Amino acid sequence: MWKRQLSLEALNATSADTLVAQLGIVYTALGEDYLEAEMPVDSRTFQPFGLLHGGASAALAETLGSMACFLTTREGQCAVGTELNVTHHRPVAQGKVRGRCTVLHPGRQSQSWEIVVFDEQGRRCCTCRLSTAVLG
């Protein structure tokens, strides 16, 4: 499925000096048909009541989906998010969350991705759907 062959180290290097790095998002697994990343639940990602901010979950989802789309492109193309839907299921107050991104529709010009966010106990905290466009 992936047209670009990047190691986890190379994927993580793309995050330098970006929001992704500021939030502590780290790519942790790249399989044949999925991409995963972790994000800390701490002062960088809290909302005012000491829980994981919904916007931080959205940023994790957009990061995973956009990078997954990019990995399906060829040289000279890029990927952009066009629509993000996020449904929160349970609060998270500490530790890390893990996002797992899989493709729903692998089109040449537009794609749809599902990103599920889990807590450290493996419970689904958030379900996201990202639409992306391939440019170039």
Order of alpha helices (4+ residues) and beta strands (2+ residues): alpha-alpha-beta-beta-alpha-beta-beta-beta-beta
